[in-house]
Amino acid sequence: KKIGLLPFSIFTGMIGGFMIASSAYREVHLLSIGYPLVLIGLVMGLSRLVWFLIGHHIRLLEKIPLSKILLAELFIFPASFILISQIHDPILSGILFIVPLGYLWGRGPLIEEYFIRQYIKKPKYKATLLSIDSQIALVFQTLVAFGVGYVMHDSISEGYFVLGVVLFALLAATYPFLSKQLSRDSKASV
């Protein structure tokens, strides 16, 4: 069981790490494609609205098996980066930042609840295991932020494209291990 949390933490940590690390370039990218400066705050504000809506309707997500949610996320988050790199319409790009970011934070309680239910069997280890899970995301955030700076220096659009491709490759490499673990977890909880 202790090793079982690694594929889950790595998969979800990569997504969170890539999303957070790339946020430093969000405003610069939007401004470079003509998004009005006075509306930059709207992107974060609307992402919070999406966060609220997802969180408020989390029971709908709870009806979907987590394996299917994470399989969809294997494509959703990398695709959002790739689309951001290719679409230069300010409004569509704003939406491509708003929806995935709001979804990421809105689905957080679902991911945390699963983590606690499946991997924390003794309450005295709860803080330690949640900390380890957070540290995994922080490692990805740090590595991505450091690495993507070099690509973003030449072209922000190219940087988002590289983020999407690399995130997809890493998630696709991790998903078979995650899928196997999720299958074991569902059998153990039955």
Disulfide bonds with the S-S distance in Angstrom:
none
